Amino acid sequence: MLSSVENLLTVGSSGYFVDPNFIVSNGLTCQTIAPLFVVLIDSTVNACVTHAVSFPIDFACGYSCVPEFFMTKLEGTYLVVLGHN
């Protein structure tokens, strides 16, 4: 069972992202993917993503899903970013 985590839900992101520390602390296994560049709102590129991982999310309202998260170092206190894709 994955640990509960405070996450950032944002409509400014078009994908789901996860910090490597969350992956390690929960014993998750990543898959190698074709390189994807992370393009910020100002059109700058700040990262190249080469790994992804899927894990289940259960929301308090009863909805569950298993999205694919792109692994990248996240700034700040959040280990998971749920975007609107």
CORRA-V45215 format. One record per pair of residues at least 24 apart in sequence whose ideal C-beta (glycine too) atoms are under 8 Angstrom apart, sorted by sequence separation. I is the first residue (numbers start at 1). J is the second residue. If there is no record, write none. Layout:
i	j
I	J
I	J
This chain:
i	j
2	26
29	53
28	53
47	72
57	82
2	28
47	73
28	55
12	41
26	55
23	53
38	70
36	70
38	72
18	53
33	70
30	71
23	71
16	67
18	69
20	71
16	68
17	69
18	70
19	71
2	55
16	69
17	70
18	71
19	72
20	73
2	56
16	70
17	71
18	72
19	73
15	70
17	72
19	74
18	74
17	74
22	79
21	79
22	80
19	78
19	79
18	79
19	80
18	80
17	80
18	81
16	80
17	81
16	81
16	82
17	83
16	83
8	76
13	81
15	83
13	82
14	83
16	85
8	78
13	83
14	84
15	85
6	77
7	78
10	81
12	83
13	84
14	85
6	78
7	79
8	80
10	82
11	83
6	79
7	80
8	81
9	82
10	83
11	84
5	79
7	81
8	82
10	84
5	80
7	82
